[in-house]
Amino acid sequence: MRTETIGEYEIECAGMRLPETDGWAAFLTVYGPSRNPMHRNPVFPSQRVAVENVFPDEAAAEEEARRVALAMLH
């Protein structure tokens, strides 16, 4: 799982192995600003993105999740 801050948002990109195939799925969570540094404010709860795609490895799935996050935030 990869975490990155983009502007005022924190994104978590993850690749999860799909049990029914040899591939990986891309998952994304986006957290928005919060007044309490101990509390994360999910504005895009963890969910699979690019659902029509299966990726060959975890890194490729994470990169696709990051691409989706960048498109959402810019």
Phi, psi and omega in degrees: 000136182243131178245139183211147175258129178233108184062234179264008181252149174246129181244145173238121179249133182220149170248131179237132180293134178273126185293332184271356180221180174266012185257182182235149177250151179264129178237145183223140170229137177236127177252137178262180181299148178220141178288338181254115182295346179269359183237127176263135184254095182288118176261344174221092184302156182306123177202160179287135175242162183053051187297340180278354183248144171240130187258151185286338180206170183298319182298319179294322178294317178297320180295322177293319177299320178295318178300318178296317179299315180298320178295323180290323188269349181245000000 
